[in-house]
């Protein structure tokens, strides 16, 4: 496996639906958790980013499901940057059953860099790249 960030999470009871699997909308929460931790490793705390006068906003998010995750299972979420534009960046996330390595889902999220104070689109600063 190539060098990517991996975030582990355990499926909690309240994240499951009547079918006893992770409710589809919860994957958006999982994307946000894993992406935030990925960016924390790269850029530092969220407050550090805001102090630098920059922020990011989601402009697109897609999820493709392959297999269900169930209560109390551990899910490994890998995150990597797949595109870095002048003002936007794209992360690819893959969700695996931790014990079996079975692919559960994949997601792609696109962020645009904005100024922290005005929320106006801006180029990604060179030191952040």
C-alpha positions in Angstrom: 0.0 0.0 0.0 1.3 3.4 -0.8 2.1 5.9 1.9 -1.2 7.3 3.0 -2.8 8.6 6.2 -5.0 6.1 8.1 -7.6 7.0 10.7 -9.3 4.2 12.7 -12.8 4.5 14.1 -15.1 2.1 15.8 -18.7 2.0 14.7 -21.0 3.2 17.5 -24.5 1.9 18.0 -26.2 5.3 17.3 -24.5 5.4 13.8 -26.4 2.3 12.7 -29.8 2.2 11.0 -32.8 -0.2 11.3 -30.9 -2.6 9.0 -28.2 -2.8 11.7 -25.5 -1.3 9.4 -23.9 2.1 9.4 -26.5 4.6 8.0 -25.3 6.0 4.7 -25.3 9.6 5.8 -22.9 8.8 8.6 -20.2 8.3 6.0 -20.2 12.1 5.5 -19.4 12.4 9.2 -16.6 9.8 8.8 -15.2 11.7 5.8 -15.1 14.9 7.9 -13.5 13.2 10.9 -10.8 11.5 8.8 -10.1 14.5 6.6 -9.8 16.8 9.6 -7.3 14.6 11.3 -5.4 14.3 8.0 -5.2 18.0 7.7 -4.3 18.4 11.4 -1.2 16.2 10.8 -0.2 18.4 7.7 -1.1 21.9 8.8 -1.5 21.8 12.6 -4.6 22.6 14.6 -7.6 24.3 13.0 -6.9 27.4 15.1 -3.4 27.6 13.6 -4.9 27.6 10.1 -7.4 30.3 11.1 -4.6 32.4 12.6 -2.8 32.3 9.3 -5.9 33.9 7.7 -7.0 30.9 5.7 -9.8 28.3 5.8 -11.4 25.7 3.6 -14.9 25.0 2.5 -16.4 21.9 1.0 -17.6 22.3 -2.6 -18.2 18.7 -3.5 -18.5 15.3 -1.8 -19.3 11.9 -3.2 -19.4 8.5 -1.6 -19.6 5.1 -3.3 -20.6 2.2 -1.1 -19.3 -1.4 -1.6 -20.2 -3.3 1.6 -21.8 -2.6 5.0 -20.0 -1.7 8.2 -21.7 -2.9 11.4 -21.9 -1.9 15.1 -18.6 -2.3 17.0 -16.5 -3.0 13.9 -13.3 -1.0 13.4 -13.1 0.9 10.2 -9.8 2.0 8.7 -10.2 5.2 6.7 -7.2 6.0 4.4 -6.8 9.6 3.2 -4.6 11.0 0.5 -4.4 14.1 -1.6 -5.1 13.3 -5.3 -5.3 16.8 -6.7 -3.9 20.2 -5.7 -5.1 23.1 -7.8 -4.4 26.8 -7.5 -7.3 27.3 -5.0 -8.8 23.9 -4.5 -7.6 20.5 -3.4 -9.2 17.0 -3.6 -8.9 14.2 -1.0 -9.6 10.6 -1.7 -10.8 8.4 1.2 -11.2 4.7 1.3 -13.0 2.8 4.1 -11.9 -0.7 5.0 -13.0 -3.3 7.5 -9.9 -3.2 9.7 -9.7 -6.9 10.4 -10.4 -8.2 6.9 -9.2 -5.3 4.8 -12.4 -5.5 2.8 -13.3 -2.3 1.0 -16.5 -0.8 2.4 -16.7 2.5 0.6 -14.7 5.2 -1.1 -15.2 9.0 -1.1 -13.9 12.1 -2.8 -14.1 15.5 -1.2 -13.1 18.8 -2.9 -12.3 21.8 -0.8 -11.7 25.4 -1.9 -9.3 27.6 0.0 -10.9 30.8 1.4 -9.9 33.7 3.5 -10.8 33.1 7.1 -12.4 36.5 7.7 -14.3 37.1 4.4 -14.8 33.5 3.2 -13.7 34.7 -0.3 -12.0 32.1 -2.6 -8.2 32.5 -2.6 -5.1 30.8 -3.9 -3.6 28.2 -1.7 -0.6 29.9 0.0 2.8 28.5 -1.1 3.8 27.6 2.5 0.6 25.6 2.9 1.2 23.6 -0.4 
